[in-house]
Each structure stands twice: as structure tokens, then as C-alpha cells.
Amino acid sequence: MRIAVIEDNETLANAIAYRLRDRGHAADVITDGEQAADFLAQEGADLVVLDINLPGKDGLEILRGLRARGESLPVILLTARTGTSDRVAGLDMGADDYLVKPFEMDELEARIRALSRRKDLDYGAREIIGALTFDRSSRQVYAGSEPLDIPRRELAVLECLVEGRGRIVSKSHLADFVYGIGADVEETAVEPHVSRLRKRLAEHGVAIRTARGLGYMLEAAG
């Protein structure tokens, strides 16, 4: 799942992103409200963890813009404020949940899991690629009925390529998906993961084609 972490406290934002990435999600960190609004309008996300108090544009403005565009993606508000008015306003604007700082990471994870179930997001769909089946819900790849043991970085690469199936996925997009926007990595960081994943998939009739200078494409081997 791709999660946008919008929080101006960089230490907290990076801690959340690290925890989410450790669980196999892609986490994009944005610390400025204006940039966050642009990111969500252009890139999108599966779920948003959104601080209310942001520079440039506050979280409630960002939430209002999302709902005005008809975006129904789940939003968890973060607030350090003790009053209830902001939380009530956020829920009235269409926020799905909120957490008051400080909070435990385990609780944030539990809220994310609950929202995924409550929103009935299409993570349960199964994608057939060659002789493999990718289960979005469990983030598990099967060869027949047997699960394949694929490391989480390679699994994130596969998930990104599955989402972009039928078109070329750039290295920069892959890097953003695997490590999250804002992560201090080069585009070339994804190359070893792609290489190892390509070898794992080849024996199951699945190929990762390289479009030189452009990126990669997933397809059933002919």
C-alpha cells in the first residue's frame, strides 16, 4: 500500500515512514502543506496520515481539497492540540480517524489496518501474471498453490510493476514506490532488486523487460 505521511516534524514523519516501510508499504514523506496538496493532486496515495498543523497550508485545508475533488481515500488526522474543535471539524470534513500526539506506532498501524478493512479497499484482488498469482490483500505471490518467499523490497518492486502493468514504469517511480518520496536514495538503488526479482520470476513465465533509458515493464514471457 502507498501511504502519504504528511507531517512537518521530520523526526516523527521519518519514524512513521520507517515503520511503514519495514512493514512492506511504500511511504512518501511530505513536510510542507502546499507541497502535500500538490502531491496528492498529482500523485495520489492509497491512504494519508495527515498532520493538522502544517506550514503553507494546514491539514484541514488539504482535507477539504481532497473531499471537494471527490477523493475518498482514507485519511487519519494527527494533532497535538488538546481541544476537540479541530478533530470535530476534521471528522465533519470527511476524515476517517484521528490520533492525538504523542501516540504509539502500534496504534497507528492498528488504525491503518482497521481503515483498510472498513473502506473495503481493493487490496484483495488477485492478479494473474504468467504462472503466478499476486494476492494484493496478503501481498503474497503464489506459484499454483505454493507461496513464494520474496524479500520485501523485491515484493514492493513487483507490486509497483503490477500496478503499472501494460506500460513502462520509470526507475524514479519505482524508487519512490519502494523507498518513498523524500527518501535519500538514487534511482539506481532499485536495479539490484529488479535484477534479483527478474531471476525469481523467469522460471514461472514472467519477464521484466528493460526499456533502456525509460524503465521497466512486467509481462508474461512469450
C-alpha positions in Angstrom: 0.0 0.0 0.0 1.2 3.5 -0.8 0.8 5.8 2.2 1.4 9.6 2.2 2.9 10.8 5.6 2.2 14.5 5.8 3.9 15.8 8.9 6.1 18.8 9.5 8.0 17.2 12.4 10.7 15.5 10.3 11.8 13.2 13.1 8.2 11.9 13.6 7.5 11.8 9.9 10.6 9.7 9.2 9.9 7.4 12.2 6.4 6.7 10.8 7.7 6.2 7.3 10.5 3.8 8.6 7.9 1.7 10.5 5.6 1.6 7.5 8.4 0.7 5.1 9.5 -2.0 7.5 6.0 -3.5 7.2 6.4 -3.5 3.4 4.4 -0.4 2.5 5.6 2.5 0.3 5.7 5.7 2.4 6.0 9.2 0.9 7.1 11.9 3.4 6.0 15.5 2.8 6.6 18.2 5.4 5.0 21.2 3.8 1.3 21.8 3.3 1.4 23.3 -0.2 3.7 20.6 -1.4 1.4 18.0 0.1 -1.6 19.3 -1.6 0.2 19.3 -5.0 1.5 15.8 -4.3 -2.0 14.4 -3.6 -3.5 16.1 -6.6 -0.8 14.8 -9.0 0.5 11.5 -7.5 -2.3 10.3 -5.1 -2.0 7.7 -2.4 -3.9 4.7 -1.0 -4.1 6.3 2.5 -3.0 9.5 4.1 -1.6 10.2 7.5 -2.2 13.9 7.8 -1.0 16.4 10.5 -3.4 19.3 11.1 -0.8 21.9 11.9 1.4 22.3 8.8 3.3 25.2 7.2 2.0 26.7 4.0 -1.4 25.0 4.1 -2.9 23.3 7.1 -4.2 19.8 7.2 -7.8 20.8 7.3 -7.4 22.8 4.1 -5.7 19.8 2.4 -8.5 17.5 3.6 -11.2 20.0 2.3 -9.5 20.0 -1.1 -9.4 16.2 -1.3 -13.1 15.8 -0.5 -14.0 18.7 -2.8 -12.4 16.8 -5.7 -14.4 13.7 -4.7 -11.3 11.8 -3.4 -12.5 9.2 -1.0 -9.1 7.8 0.1 -8.8 7.1 3.8 -7.3 10.0 6.0 -6.0 9.7 9.5 -5.5 13.1 11.2 -2.7 13.7 13.6 -3.0 16.5 16.1 -1.1 17.8 19.2 -4.0 20.1 20.1 -5.9 19.2 23.2 -9.2 20.9 22.1 -11.8 18.9 20.3 -12.9 21.6 17.8 -10.2 20.7 15.2 -10.9 17.0 15.5 -14.6 17.6 15.1 -14.0 19.9 12.1 -11.8 17.2 10.6 -14.3 14.4 11.0 -17.1 16.7 9.7 -14.9 17.4 6.6 -14.5 13.7 5.9 -11.5 12.5 7.9 -11.9 8.8 8.7 -10.0 8.7 12.0 -7.6 10.7 14.2 -4.7 10.3 16.7 -3.6 12.7 19.3 0.2 13.1 19.7 2.1 11.5 21.3 0.9 8.1 20.1 2.3 4.6 19.9 3.3 3.3 16.4 1.4 0.1 17.1 -1.8 2.1 17.5 -1.2 3.9 14.2 -0.7 0.6 12.5 -3.9 -0.8 14.0 -5.8 2.2 12.8 -4.4 1.8 9.3 -5.4 -1.9 9.3 -8.9 -1.1 10.5 -9.4 1.6 7.8 -8.2 -0.8 5.1 -10.9 -3.3 6.2 -13.6 -0.7 6.8 -13.1 1.0 3.5 -13.1 -2.3 1.7 -10.2 -1.2 -0.5 -9.4 -3.4 -3.4 -6.3 -4.9 -1.9 -7.9 -8.3 -2.1 -7.9 -8.5 -5.8 -5.7 -11.3 -7.3 -3.6 -10.6 -10.4 -2.6 -13.5 -12.7 0.8 -13.0 -14.4 2.1 -16.0 -16.3 2.1 -18.9 -14.0 2.0 -16.7 -10.9 -0.8 -15.2 -8.8 -0.3 -12.0 -6.9 -2.7 -11.5 -3.9 -2.9 -7.8 -3.1 -4.6 -8.4 0.2 -1.9 -10.6 1.7 0.9 -9.2 -0.5 1.8 -12.8 -1.3 2.9 -14.4 -4.6 1.8 -17.9 -5.4 3.1 -20.4 -8.0 0.0 -22.6 -8.2 -1.0 -23.1 -4.5 2.6 -22.7 -3.2 3.6 -19.3 -1.8 7.0 -17.9 -3.0 9.4 -16.4 -0.5 10.2 -13.0 -2.0 12.1 -10.3 0.1 10.0 -7.2 0.8 12.0 -4.8 -1.4 11.6 -7.1 -4.4 7.9 -7.6 -3.5 7.5 -3.8 -3.5 9.1 -3.7 -7.0 6.7 -6.4 -8.2 3.7 -4.6 -6.7 4.7 -1.4 -8.5 5.1 -3.2 -11.8 1.8 -4.9 -11.4 0.1 -1.6 -10.8 1.7 -0.3 -13.9 1.2 -3.4 -16.0 0.9 -2.8 -19.7 3.1 0.3 -19.6 6.7 1.3 -18.8 7.4 2.1 -15.2 10.3 4.5 -14.7 13.2 3.9 -12.3 12.3 7.1 -10.5 8.7 6.0 -9.9 9.9 2.6 -8.8 12.4 4.2 -6.3 9.6 6.5 -5.0 7.3 3.5 -4.6 9.9 1.2 -2.9 11.6 3.8 -0.7 9.0 6.6 -0.6 9.3 10.1 -1.9 11.8 12.0 0.2 14.0 9.0 0.8 17.7 9.7 0.3 18.3 7.1 -2.4 19.4 7.2 -6.1 17.2 5.8 -8.8 19.8 3.1 -9.4 19.1 1.7 -5.9 16.2 -0.3 -7.5 18.4 -2.0 -10.1 19.7 -4.9 -7.8 16.1 -5.5 -6.6 14.8 -5.6 -10.2 17.7 -8.0 -11.2 17.1 -10.4 -8.4 13.3 -10.3 -8.9 13.7 -10.9 -12.6 15.6 -14.1 -12.0 13.0 -15.3 -9.5 10.1 -14.7 -11.9 11.7 -16.0 -15.1 11.2 -19.7 -14.2 7.5 -19.0 -13.7 6.9 -17.5 -17.1 7.1 -13.9 -16.1 9.5 -11.4 -17.5 10.6 -7.9 -16.6 11.6 -6.1 -19.8 14.0 -3.2 -19.8 13.3 -0.2 -21.9 16.7 1.5 -22.0 16.6 5.0 -20.6 12.9 4.7 -19.8 12.3 2.0 -17.2 10.8 -1.5 -16.9 7.7 -3.4 -17.9 6.2 -6.5 -16.5 4.7 -9.1 -18.9 4.1 -12.8 -19.2 7.0 -14.3 -21.1 6.2 -15.3 -24.7 
